[in-house]
Amino acid sequence: MIQQNNPVFIMFIICAVILSFGAMFTISSINIYERTRELATLKVLGYQKNKINRIIFVENIILTTFAVIVAWPISGYMYSLVVEALSSTNQQIPDRLRFNNRLGNRTYICIDDHIKFIA
């Protein structure tokens, strides 16, 4: 029964990743829009465009790293609450999703790096 539900959980995870990319794009756009005066001031002071882009990129990396560090344990706790609430005697949600034996911690690190790169 659990093996039948794995594709559903993987689909939920994929949708969550897509949603998180959209949220990060929106937050970055709002951040840049709200700081147009500050960025224009930097441009008037003689900063080159690539230097301003680097400032924004580094700021987004710092914010994304902090968000991942804070959200990782919270999401694990929330997942355990959902598993506990939805489990019954006839059907149980797996405590851990098993994608493949080849995938492990490197996958999570790779996903984290991709999120930081896109942000």
Protein Blocks (a to p, Z undefined) as FASTA:
>chain_A
ZZmmmmmmmmmmmmmmmmmmmmmmmmmmmmmmmmmmmmmmmmmnopafklmmmmmmmmmm
mmmmmmmmmmmmmmmmmmmmmmmmmpcfkbccdfbdcfbfmbcfklmmmmmmmmmmmZZ
